[in-house]
Amino acid sequence: MFQTTSNFGIVVEQHLRRISFFSTDTLEILNQITLGYDFVDTAITSDCSNVVVTSDFCQTLVQIETQLEPPKVVAIQEGQSSMADVDITPDDQFAVTVTGLNHPFNMQSYSFLKNKFISTIPIPYDAVGIAISPNGNGLILIDRSSANTVRRFKIDADGVLFDTGQEFISGGTRPFNITFTPDGNFAFVANLIGNSIGILETQNPENITLLNAVGTNNLPGTIVVSRDGSTVYVLTESTVDVFNFNQLSGTLSFVKSFGHGLLIDPRPLFGANQMALNKTETKLFISANISRELKVFTISGKVVGYVAGIEANGGIAICHPDKHNRLK
């Protein structure tokens, strides 16, 4: 039985065309929904009341309400292009998606209130990862993997998307994922082939600058930032690299690295997150898209176990009900 009061996460099982809800406390399955779409990524609203899941070739977004037992699909909407990476605006009004590598290449905004797509604009063919600033200024950044740049977009209060045309160097080769700090003043770019994390100062959207870049192990994909912004976890092909972030100087300092023992390749997921922290920030959950496992670690790197009965090979998201409380 799905428990709305429990701490939960959701993970994509792309090859099974299924999504699974799981408890972050007991590591048990809470609910599984098979819909027949080739899901890639998922995201949860900051109040944990709604989930969206995106599909690639089926060009479909599914909205699920989690306050019901079991969770209920409330909308299935076909977009104007395929959808891979997805993020949600901090006011929980819109989900924004970007295309993987299938033509046509678009960014699309979806309204939770209206249960439909609001705005669609063309994007470069090599855009693979998206992140929306959590401070409510409408800033959207996407990675351009072939250009080694990050491009700036905007979303207004009505969900309408705008391309500013502004681009900034990513600090490495083949940027593939991007994550903001909780205050929105900085963003970290995972440069997949360059094996580095670029640090962007984003407090002023009109003047985004690359501060520096630090090296990582091979194929950095997902970046997870602690609630206070001081700790940064980077999922690579074989390790989780841990850094301290100094917000005054804008610098990352390497702390340690631990092996995860999973088979992971972020490239087929086009920017979808494969790692997430639980609400208390004591556990890291990793969705391994090649070995199809959902493995759990303490933040120090000790293996906690697996979520049995889940063949994870897509994006993962975990409920953080106080994620954007300052905006409510």
Secondary structure, DSSP 8 states (H G I E B T S, - for coil): ---TTS-EEEEEEGGGTEEEEEETTT--EEEEEE-SS-EEEEEE-TTSSEEEEEESTT-EEEEEESSSSS-EEEEEEE-SS----EEE-TTSSEEEEE--SSSS-EEEEEETTTTEEEEEEE--TTEEEEEE-TTSS-EEEEEETTTTEEEEEEE-TT--EEEEEEEEE-SSSSEEEEEE-TTSSEEEEEETTTTEEEEEE-SSGGG-EEEEEEE-SSS---EEE-TTS-EEEEE-SSEEEEEEEETTTTEEEEEEEEE------SGGGTT---EEE-TTS-EEEEEETTTTEEEEEETTS-EEEE-TT----S-EEE--TTTTGGG-
